[in-house]
Every structure is written in C-alpha cells, then in structure tokens.
Amino acid sequence: MTLLAVEGLHHGYNGQEVVRGLDFTLARGAIGCLLGPSGCGKTTVLRCIAGFERLRAGSIRLNGALVSGPGAMLPPEQRRVGMVFQDYALFPHLTVERNIAFGLNALARGDCRERVREMADLVRLSDVLGKYPHELSGGQQQRVALARALAPRPELLLLDEPFSNLDVDLRERLSPEVREILKASGATAVLVTHDQHEAFAMADEIGVMHEGRIQQWDGAYNLYHRPANRFVADFIGQGVFLPARRLGARQVEIELGIVEGDIPAGAGEILLRPDDVVHDDASELKAEVTHKAFRGADILYTLRLASGQKVLALVPSHHNHALGERIGIRLDVDHVVAFQPGR
C-alpha cells in the first residue's frame, strides 16, 4: 500500500527553480532514499514533504490524503511526520529520557514512561537514560534523535543527512544498525544523503537526483548494473567510459576486445567497472600499473592501456604489483553498460 506519493513537485528560491517536476511513491514500511550531489534539490524535497515549504506546483499525499498541493497546505505538526535533523537538534538541558519523551505530551505519565522505555530498548540506550547529550558519543546522540522521532509513532520519518557529522568508520557501522531499528519499528522513512554507501546500506529503493529531477528510482543492484543514463552510471560506483564500436544488437568492440550483451542503438562508449577487468597472468593482453589504492582484502589498480586510455581493476591484495609494472588482464563483463557518447 502506498503511504507517500509525490507528483510533479516544483520548488525553488529567489526565482531559481531547484526541484523540477519530481515524482516518486513509497510503500508503507519501506525505506526510500534521495541520493545525489550537493545542490541537486534533495533536502528541499524533504522540507516540502515535512511541510516546511509551500510547493510551487505538484502535490504530496500521505496515506492518500493531500497534504501539499493546489489549495492545500497542512501544517507540519498535523502531518504525523517525524524528522531527524543533520545536527540531531537534541535539547542539551534535557536528559536522554526527557529528550525521547519530548513529543509525548498527550500521553498519560505512565504511558509516556512505557513508550520511552520501549524506544530506549529499541535503540539500545536503556542504560544511559539519565545522561545528557554532551555525555554521549556521536553514535549514541544519533540514536537518541532517532528514538525521539519514532516515539510519537509518525506515519513517515524523514532523515536529513543523519550520518554527516560522524567519522567514516562509525557511519559504516551505524547505517545497517539504523536500518534494523527502522525495520523493527515498522517505520516508513525517507533518507537524504550524498553518500551512496549509506544509501545502499539503508534503503529499499533509491532515487538518484540530478538538477532537481530523479534520474532513476530503483534498487541498489539495478542502479549499479542497469543505470538508466550516463549520469547514474557515472555517479554510482566507480568506472571508466571507453570508446566503443557497435557491431550489432548483441556485440560491441572496445580496445580490450569484443563484449556481448544488450547493446543499445547508437552506443559509442561502454562503462567498465573495476570488477569487469580481471587480473590474469596468463593473458596476452597487458596494461601498465599507474596507481594503486590498498583496501585491505583488495587493491584498486589504475591501469594504462596501449592507447593511453585507463581502466580500473579490483584485485586480491596478495597480488601486489609495482607502479610501472605491466600485468596481464582480461574482460569478464556480466552486465554491459553502453551509451551514446555524452548521453
């Protein structure tokens, strides 16, 4: 069942349009993500859904009811939408317990205490209820903000770059943990981020945004292996575009050989991911190591081909080759990603 429906959304500031005809829907219990670079309009969309901004055009429906649109502008406090802000916005003078209880004024005291305990158990903070925000780690503060937003049982939870203030290691640990909390609570949520790793770790569906529009709304697998256009292909994951010559509907020729798959008409370049280029000592095809990035289990090599074009290869780290060394490679392409040049 659809909980959130955004249709034809337009919005902007000071005469400049930021969001240009954006559409997406989200089912009840799903976690959606708006993913894109800074300035693409994703936070503006979140503010429109929350009711902080009046739309220039389009509509937003929650559970079938029009909350923003022609002749409608339901105030934020009446939308049953919770929000986790980028800086968490915790009240420094209140304990963890009172922060979580902040939106529960309508409940009887006993019911409020029970709901706070329930939320504290869910986010694993029962042992710090008497502490203040400054006494907590960044990860604990983030979970307090999450518990406070979930406590009033909102129809929809909005998360605006919720991990941006945390270091990379903590961010990677917390992303799946927050997803687990949201799923355990049965919440429907929309996350905004510029970090594709966060999007992949948390979201069921992801909308890649560019210049105020969603370029593709899909799962992580399809965004990576079946990108709808060159922007999505370039933005998601890593890869290099190589010139290509289309030989037919199922074949395209590049410098490294012939690749088979579904080749669109007019295809003039192909995207090679690091996992498409395999290190193979027995191969007659050689490439020069120009850069290497050690990643623990793997090394990401940048390799120069005979033409001067470069490709990436992800190789197990026990194959530790020197800069300038020529190594054998071969293609192993399961998903052909080909486009017309510049499209």
C-alpha positions as a LaTeX table, in Angstrom:
\begin{tabular}{lrrr}
\hline
Residue & $x$ (\AA) & $y$ (\AA) & $z$ (\AA) \\
\hline
Met1 & 0.00 & 0.00 & 0.00 \\
Thr2 & 1.38 & 3.44 & $-0.96$ \\
Leu3 & 1.99 & 5.71 & 2.03 \\
Leu4 & 3.80 & 8.61 & 0.32 \\
Ala5 & 3.08 & 9.89 & $-3.19$ \\
Val6 & 4.98 & 12.88 & $-4.61$ \\
Glu7 & 3.78 & 14.04 & $-8.03$ \\
Gly8 & 5.06 & 16.80 & $-10.29$ \\
Leu9 & 6.83 & 18.63 & $-7.46$ \\
His10 & 8.31 & 22.03 & $-8.36$ \\
His11 & 10.02 & 24.34 & $-5.89$ \\
Gly12 & 12.75 & 26.97 & $-5.80$ \\
Tyr13 & 14.17 & 30.03 & $-4.08$ \\
Asn14 & 14.72 & 33.65 & $-5.20$ \\
Gly15 & 13.38 & 33.00 & $-8.67$ \\
Gln16 & 15.62 & 29.96 & $-9.24$ \\
Glu17 & 13.96 & 26.57 & $-9.65$ \\
Val18 & 15.61 & 23.88 & $-7.51$ \\
Val19 & 13.19 & 20.96 & $-7.94$ \\
Arg20 & 11.78 & 20.43 & $-11.43$ \\
Gly21 & 8.80 & 18.08 & $-11.77$ \\
Leu22 & 9.83 & 15.36 & $-9.33$ \\
Asp23 & 7.78 & 12.16 & $-8.91$ \\
Phe24 & 8.07 & 9.09 & $-6.67$ \\
Thr25 & 5.99 & 6.84 & $-4.43$ \\
Leu26 & 6.90 & 4.88 & $-1.33$ \\
Ala27 & 5.07 & 1.88 & 0.12 \\
Arg28 & 4.18 & 1.63 & 3.81 \\
Gly29 & 7.07 & 0.10 & 5.76 \\
Ala30 & 9.66 & 0.84 & 3.04 \\
Ile31 & 12.83 & 2.92 & 3.37 \\
Gly32 & 13.41 & 5.25 & 0.42 \\
Cys33 & 16.44 & 7.41 & $-0.26$ \\
Leu34 & 17.04 & 10.57 & $-2.26$ \\
Leu35 & 20.69 & 10.32 & $-3.31$ \\
Gly36 & 22.64 & 12.96 & $-5.15$ \\
Pro37 & 25.38 & 15.58 & $-5.10$ \\
Ser38 & 25.12 & 18.83 & $-3.14$ \\
Gly39 & 22.72 & 21.30 & $-4.70$ \\
Cys40 & 20.59 & 18.73 & $-6.55$ \\
Gly41 & 17.45 & 19.61 & $-4.51$ \\
Lys42 & 17.16 & 16.57 & $-2.27$ \\
Thr43 & 16.90 & 18.44 & 1.05 \\
Thr44 & 14.37 & 20.82 & $-0.50$ \\
Val45 & 12.19 & 17.81 & $-1.34$ \\
Leu46 & 12.46 & 16.63 & 2.26 \\
Arg47 & 11.42 & 20.05 & 3.56 \\
Cys48 & 8.43 & 20.06 & 1.21 \\
Ile49 & 7.32 & 16.65 & 2.47 \\
Ala50 & 7.70 & 17.83 & 6.08 \\
Gly51 & 5.53 & 20.87 & 5.37 \\
Phe52 & 8.25 & 23.47 & 5.89 \\
Glu53 & 7.94 & 24.73 & 2.30 \\
Arg54 & 4.91 & 25.56 & 0.15 \\
Leu55 & 5.06 & 23.92 & $-3.30$ \\
Arg56 & 5.21 & 26.00 & $-6.47$ \\
Ala57 & 3.46 & 23.17 & $-8.30$ \\
Gly58 & 2.62 & 19.49 & $-7.85$ \\
Ser59 & 1.23 & 17.56 & $-4.92$ \\
Ile60 & 2.21 & 15.46 & $-1.92$ \\
Arg61 & $-0.11$ & 12.83 & $-0.47$ \\
Leu62 & 0.28 & 10.94 & 2.79 \\
Asn63 & $-1.81$ & 7.81 & 3.20 \\
Gly64 & $-3.99$ & 9.03 & 0.33 \\
Ala65 & $-4.70$ & 12.45 & 1.87 \\
Leu66 & $-3.50$ & 15.61 & 0.10 \\
Val67 & $-1.13$ & 17.47 & 2.46 \\
Ser68 & 0.52 & 19.82 & $-0.06$ \\
Gly69 & $-0.83$ & 20.94 & $-3.40$ \\
Pro70 & $-3.35$ & 23.23 & $-5.08$ \\
Gly71 & $-5.38$ & 24.78 & $-2.28$ \\
Ala72 & $-3.81$ & 22.56 & 0.40 \\
Met73 & $-1.01$ & 23.18 & 2.89 \\
Leu74 & $-1.35$ & 21.07 & 6.04 \\
Pro75 & 0.90 & 22.44 & 8.83 \\
Pro76 & 3.92 & 20.28 & 9.77 \\
Glu77 & 2.55 & 19.45 & 13.24 \\
Gln78 & $-0.60$ & 17.96 & 11.70 \\
Arg79 & 1.17 & 15.68 & 9.18 \\
Arg80 & 2.33 & 12.98 & 11.61 \\
Val81 & 5.80 & 13.24 & 10.11 \\
Gly82 & 8.91 & 12.79 & 12.28 \\
Met83 & 12.27 & 14.29 & 11.41 \\
Val84 & 15.88 & 13.52 & 12.30 \\
Phe85 & 17.98 & 16.58 & 11.53 \\
Gln86 & 21.58 & 16.68 & 10.35 \\
Asp87 & 22.80 & 18.02 & 13.71 \\
Tyr88 & 20.27 & 15.88 & 15.69 \\
Ala89 & 18.86 & 19.03 & 17.41 \\
Leu90 & 18.85 & 17.39 & 20.85 \\
Phe91 & 17.96 & 19.56 & 23.84 \\
Pro92 & 21.22 & 19.93 & 25.81 \\
His93 & 19.46 & 20.73 & 29.11 \\
Leu94 & 17.30 & 17.58 & 28.99 \\
Thr95 & 18.33 & 14.01 & 29.83 \\
Val96 & 18.13 & 11.25 & 27.25 \\
Glu97 & 14.85 & 10.14 & 28.83 \\
Arg98 & 13.29 & 13.60 & 28.60 \\
Asn99 & 14.60 & 14.13 & 25.05 \\
Ile100 & 12.87 & 10.93 & 23.92 \\
Ala101 & 9.69 & 11.92 & 25.78 \\
Phe102 & 9.59 & 15.42 & 24.27 \\
Gly103 & 6.85 & 14.71 & 21.72 \\
Leu104 & 4.69 & 12.59 & 24.03 \\
Asn105 & 2.92 & 15.34 & 25.99 \\
Ala106 & $-0.51$ & 14.00 & 25.04 \\
Leu107 & 0.13 & 10.66 & 26.77 \\
Ala108 & $-0.58$ & 9.91 & 30.40 \\
Arg109 & 2.55 & 9.84 & 32.57 \\
Gly110 & 2.62 & 6.05 & 32.86 \\
Asp111 & 2.06 & 5.55 & 29.13 \\
Cys112 & 4.78 & 8.09 & 28.38 \\
Arg113 & 7.30 & 6.28 & 30.61 \\
Glu114 & 6.42 & 2.96 & 28.99 \\
Arg115 & 6.86 & 4.38 & 25.48 \\
Val116 & 10.22 & 5.93 & 26.41 \\
Arg117 & 11.42 & 2.60 & 27.82 \\
Glu118 & 10.22 & 0.84 & 24.66 \\
Met119 & 12.13 & 3.27 & 22.44 \\
Ala120 & 15.25 & 3.14 & 24.62 \\
Asp121 & 15.25 & $-0.66$ & 24.37 \\
Leu122 & 14.80 & $-0.46$ & 20.60 \\
Val123 & 17.80 & 1.83 & 20.10 \\
Arg124 & 19.81 & 0.12 & 22.88 \\
Leu125 & 20.13 & 3.15 & 25.16 \\
Ser126 & 18.33 & 1.92 & 28.29 \\
Asp127 & 21.50 & 2.28 & 30.38 \\
Val128 & 22.03 & 6.00 & 29.58 \\
Leu129 & 18.52 & 7.44 & 30.12 \\
Gly130 & 19.74 & 9.68 & 32.93 \\
Lys131 & 22.65 & 11.17 & 30.96 \\
Tyr132 & 22.74 & 14.43 & 29.00 \\
Pro133 & 23.58 & 14.73 & 25.28 \\
His134 & 27.09 & 16.09 & 25.89 \\
Glu135 & 27.90 & 12.93 & 27.85 \\
Leu136 & 27.14 & 10.68 & 24.88 \\
Ser137 & 29.12 & 9.60 & 21.83 \\
Gly138 & 28.11 & 10.79 & 18.38 \\
Gly139 & 26.53 & 7.42 & 17.62 \\
Gln140 & 24.52 & 7.49 & 20.85 \\
Gln141 & 23.29 & 11.03 & 20.13 \\
Gln142 & 22.17 & 9.88 & 16.70 \\
Arg143 & 20.17 & 7.04 & 18.25 \\
Val144 & 18.56 & 9.39 & 20.79 \\
Ala145 & 17.42 & 11.61 & 17.91 \\
Leu146 & 16.02 & 8.54 & 16.15 \\
Ala147 & 14.18 & 7.35 & 19.26 \\
Arg148 & 12.70 & 10.83 & 19.85 \\
Ala149 & 11.44 & 10.99 & 16.27 \\
Leu150 & 9.93 & 7.49 & 16.41 \\
Ala151 & 8.34 & 7.83 & 19.86 \\
Pro152 & 5.11 & 9.58 & 18.70 \\
Arg153 & 4.56 & 6.84 & 16.06 \\
Pro154 & 4.76 & 9.08 & 12.98 \\
Glu155 & 3.27 & 7.97 & 9.67 \\
Leu156 & 6.55 & 8.89 & 8.00 \\
Leu157 & 10.08 & 9.50 & 9.23 \\
Leu158 & 12.42 & 11.89 & 7.39 \\
Leu159 & 16.20 & 11.72 & 7.88 \\
Asp160 & 18.33 & 14.60 & 6.57 \\
Glu161 & 21.97 & 13.50 & 6.11 \\
Pro162 & 21.79 & 11.74 & 9.51 \\
Phe163 & 25.39 & 10.48 & 9.50 \\
Ser164 & 27.21 & 13.51 & 8.08 \\
Asn165 & 28.66 & 14.56 & 11.46 \\
Leu166 & 30.15 & 11.12 & 12.16 \\
Asp167 & 33.50 & 9.69 & 11.10 \\
Val168 & 33.60 & 7.17 & 8.27 \\
Asp169 & 34.02 & 4.06 & 10.43 \\
Leu170 & 31.14 & 4.97 & 12.74 \\
Arg171 & 28.99 & 5.88 & 9.74 \\
Glu172 & 29.54 & 2.45 & 8.18 \\
Arg173 & 28.68 & 0.69 & 11.46 \\
Leu174 & 25.58 & 2.77 & 12.16 \\
Ser175 & 23.94 & 2.65 & 8.73 \\
Pro176 & 22.85 & $-1.02$ & 8.91 \\
Glu177 & 22.05 & $-0.58$ & 12.62 \\
Val178 & 19.66 & 2.30 & 11.90 \\
Arg179 & 18.04 & 0.27 & 9.11 \\
Glu180 & 17.50 & $-2.57$ & 11.59 \\
Ile181 & 15.89 & $-0.15$ & 14.07 \\
Leu182 & 13.59 & 1.32 & 11.42 \\
Lys183 & 12.52 & $-2.13$ & 10.22 \\
Ala184 & 11.94 & $-3.33$ & 13.80 \\
Ser185 & 9.71 & $-0.30$ & 14.47 \\
Gly186 & 7.76 & $-0.78$ & 11.22 \\
Ala187 & 8.53 & 2.80 & 10.21 \\
Thr188 & 8.25 & 4.20 & 6.69 \\
Ala189 & 11.20 & 6.50 & 6.06 \\
Val190 & 12.83 & 8.80 & 3.52 \\
Leu191 & 16.57 & 9.35 & 3.83 \\
Val192 & 18.52 & 12.14 & 2.13 \\
Thr193 & 22.24 & 11.65 & 1.55 \\
His194 & 25.09 & 12.31 & $-0.90$ \\
Asp195 & 26.83 & 9.07 & 0.19 \\
Gln196 & 25.93 & 6.06 & $-1.93$ \\
His197 & 27.32 & 3.64 & 0.68 \\
Glu198 & 24.77 & 4.95 & 3.20 \\
Ala199 & 22.03 & 4.69 & 0.61 \\
Phe200 & 22.95 & 1.09 & $-0.23$ \\
Ala201 & 23.21 & 0.09 & 3.44 \\
Met202 & 19.86 & 1.58 & 4.47 \\
Ala203 & 17.37 & 1.94 & 1.64 \\
Asp204 & 15.00 & $-0.45$ & $-0.11$ \\
Glu205 & 14.59 & 1.99 & $-3.01$ \\
Ile206 & 16.87 & 4.81 & $-4.11$ \\
Gly207 & 16.18 & 7.85 & $-6.27$ \\
Val208 & 19.32 & 9.28 & $-7.87$ \\
Met209 & 18.81 & 13.03 & $-8.23$ \\
His210 & 20.45 & 15.48 & $-10.61$ \\
Glu211 & 19.46 & 19.10 & $-11.25$ \\
Gly212 & 16.16 & 18.82 & $-9.42$ \\
Arg213 & 14.92 & 15.60 & $-11.04$ \\
Ile214 & 15.05 & 11.91 & $-10.19$ \\
Gln215 & 17.09 & 10.25 & $-12.90$ \\
Gln216 & 16.30 & 6.71 & $-11.75$ \\
Trp217 & 14.22 & 5.28 & $-8.87$ \\
Asp218 & 15.35 & 1.71 & $-8.29$ \\
Gly219 & 17.12 & $-0.78$ & $-6.06$ \\
Ala220 & 20.87 & $-0.61$ & $-5.50$ \\
Tyr221 & 21.58 & $-3.61$ & $-7.76$ \\
Asn222 & 19.86 & $-2.08$ & $-10.78$ \\
Leu223 & 21.38 & 1.36 & $-10.18$ \\
Tyr224 & 24.83 & $-0.21$ & $-10.31$ \\
His225 & 24.34 & $-2.80$ & $-13.06$ \\
Arg226 & 21.48 & $-1.27$ & $-15.10$ \\
Pro227 & 21.82 & 2.52 & $-14.85$ \\
Ala228 & 19.17 & 4.44 & $-16.78$ \\
Asn229 & 21.55 & 7.06 & $-18.14$ \\
Arg230 & 25.16 & 8.21 & $-18.16$ \\
Phe231 & 24.76 & 10.42 & $-15.07$ \\
Val232 & 23.56 & 7.49 & $-12.93$ \\
Ala233 & 26.28 & 5.23 & $-14.37$ \\
Asp234 & 28.94 & 7.81 & $-13.55$ \\
Phe235 & 27.58 & 8.73 & $-10.11$ \\
Ile236 & 27.02 & 5.21 & $-8.77$ \\
Gly237 & 30.11 & 3.12 & $-8.07$ \\
Gln238 & 33.39 & 3.56 & $-9.88$ \\
Gly239 & 34.20 & 3.02 & $-13.51$ \\
Val240 & 35.71 & 4.35 & $-16.72$ \\
Phe241 & 33.99 & 5.04 & $-20.04$ \\
Leu242 & 35.83 & 3.65 & $-23.07$ \\
Pro243 & 35.15 & 4.38 & $-26.76$ \\
Ala244 & 33.19 & 1.54 & $-28.37$ \\
Arg245 & 32.08 & 0.42 & $-31.83$ \\
Arg246 & 28.70 & $-1.26$ & $-32.03$ \\
Leu247 & 28.85 & $-4.44$ & $-34.11$ \\
Gly248 & 25.20 & $-5.37$ & $-33.66$ \\
Ala249 & 22.38 & $-5.68$ & $-31.15$ \\
Arg250 & 24.45 & $-8.13$ & $-29.06$ \\
Gln251 & 28.07 & $-7.10$ & $-29.61$ \\
Val252 & 30.28 & $-4.07$ & $-29.10$ \\
Glu253 & 34.03 & $-3.78$ & $-29.70$ \\
Ile254 & 36.40 & $-1.89$ & $-27.40$ \\
Glu255 & 40.18 & $-1.77$ & $-27.14$ \\
Leu256 & 40.18 & $-4.80$ & $-24.82$ \\
Gly257 & 38.11 & $-6.97$ & $-27.16$ \\
Ile258 & 34.51 & $-7.79$ & $-28.01$ \\
Val259 & 31.84 & $-7.58$ & $-25.31$ \\
Glu260 & 28.47 & $-9.28$ & $-25.64$ \\
Gly261 & 25.16 & $-8.14$ & $-24.15$ \\
Asp262 & 22.21 & $-5.90$ & $-24.92$ \\
Ile263 & 23.76 & $-3.07$ & $-26.93$ \\
Pro264 & 21.53 & $-0.01$ & $-27.49$ \\
Ala265 & 21.43 & 1.57 & $-30.94$ \\
Gly266 & 23.97 & 4.35 & $-31.35$ \\
Ala267 & 26.16 & 3.09 & $-28.50$ \\
Gly268 & 29.55 & 4.77 & $-28.75$ \\
Glu269 & 31.01 & 4.13 & $-25.31$ \\
Ile270 & 30.94 & 1.43 & $-22.68$ \\
Leu271 & 31.34 & 1.66 & $-18.92$ \\
Leu272 & 33.83 & $-0.75$ & $-17.37$ \\
Arg273 & 33.58 & $-1.27$ & $-13.61$ \\
Pro274 & 36.63 & $-2.41$ & $-11.59$ \\
Asp275 & 35.10 & $-5.90$ & $-11.32$ \\
Asp276 & 34.81 & $-6.13$ & $-15.14$ \\
Val277 & 38.62 & $-6.14$ & $-15.55$ \\
Val278 & 40.23 & $-9.30$ & $-14.16$ \\
His279 & 43.92 & $-9.75$ & $-13.37$ \\
Asp280 & 45.23 & $-12.78$ & $-15.29$ \\
Asp281 & 48.95 & $-13.56$ & $-15.50$ \\
Ala282 & 48.30 & $-15.92$ & $-18.44$ \\
Ser283 & 46.64 & $-13.25$ & $-20.58$ \\
Glu284 & 48.50 & $-11.81$ & $-23.55$ \\
Leu285 & 46.69 & $-8.51$ & $-23.04$ \\
Lys286 & 48.85 & $-6.27$ & $-20.83$ \\
Ala287 & 48.32 & $-2.95$ & $-19.05$ \\
Glu288 & 50.64 & $-0.72$ & $-17.04$ \\
Val289 & 50.03 & $-0.05$ & $-13.35$ \\
Thr290 & 49.84 & 3.74 & $-12.92$ \\
His291 & 48.22 & 3.94 & $-9.48$ \\
Lys292 & 47.24 & 1.57 & $-6.66$ \\
Ala293 & 44.98 & 2.01 & $-3.65$ \\
Phe294 & 45.36 & $-0.62$ & $-0.93$ \\
Arg295 & 41.98 & $-1.53$ & 0.61 \\
Gly296 & 42.86 & $-4.43$ & 2.87 \\
Ala297 & 41.49 & $-7.51$ & 1.11 \\
Asp298 & 41.76 & $-5.82$ & $-2.29$ \\
Ile299 & 43.89 & $-3.36$ & $-4.23$ \\
Leu300 & 42.22 & $-0.97$ & $-6.67$ \\
Tyr301 & 44.62 & $-0.64$ & $-9.61$ \\
Thr302 & 44.51 & 2.10 & $-12.23$ \\
Leu303 & 45.87 & 0.61 & $-15.45$ \\
Arg304 & 47.01 & 2.32 & $-18.65$ \\
Leu305 & 46.15 & 0.55 & $-21.90$ \\
Ala306 & 48.24 & 0.69 & $-25.09$ \\
Ser307 & 46.17 & 3.60 & $-26.42$ \\
Gly308 & 46.70 & 5.63 & $-23.24$ \\
Gln309 & 43.13 & 5.02 & $-22.05$ \\
Lys310 & 42.86 & 3.98 & $-18.39$ \\
Val311 & 40.73 & 1.33 & $-16.69$ \\
Leu312 & 40.25 & 0.22 & $-13.09$ \\
Ala313 & 40.73 & $-3.31$ & $-11.74$ \\
Leu314 & 39.90 & $-4.66$ & $-8.28$ \\
Val315 & 42.46 & $-7.35$ & $-7.46$ \\
Pro316 & 43.01 & $-9.50$ & $-4.33$ \\
Ser317 & 45.70 & $-7.78$ & $-2.29$ \\
His318 & 48.17 & $-10.69$ & $-2.35$ \\
His319 & 48.77 & $-9.65$ & $-5.98$ \\
Asn320 & 50.95 & $-6.68$ & $-5.03$ \\
His321 & 52.29 & $-5.21$ & $-8.27$ \\
Ala322 & 54.66 & $-2.25$ & $-8.54$ \\
Leu323 & 53.93 & 1.06 & $-10.25$ \\
Gly324 & 55.09 & 0.88 & $-13.86$ \\
Glu325 & 54.75 & $-2.91$ & $-13.98$ \\
Arg326 & 52.80 & $-4.40$ & $-16.88$ \\
Ile327 & 50.29 & $-7.02$ & $-15.79$ \\
Gly328 & 48.01 & $-9.40$ & $-17.67$ \\
Ile329 & 44.29 & $-8.61$ & $-17.74$ \\
Arg330 & 41.13 & $-9.96$ & $-19.36$ \\
Leu331 & 37.49 & $-8.91$ & $-19.54$ \\
Asp332 & 34.74 & $-10.57$ & $-17.51$ \\
Val333 & 31.67 & $-8.39$ & $-18.14$ \\
Asp334 & 28.35 & $-9.75$ & $-16.88$ \\
His335 & 26.35 & $-6.53$ & $-17.35$ \\
Val336 & 27.08 & $-4.39$ & $-20.39$ \\
Val337 & 26.51 & $-0.70$ & $-19.70$ \\
Ala338 & 26.70 & 1.19 & $-23.01$ \\
Phe339 & 25.52 & 4.66 & $-24.02$ \\
Gln340 & 25.62 & 7.11 & $-26.86$ \\
Pro341 & 28.56 & 9.49 & $-26.27$ \\
Gly342 & 27.65 & 12.16 & $-23.73$ \\
Arg343 & 24.14 & 10.75 & $-23.11$ \\
\hline
\end{tabular}
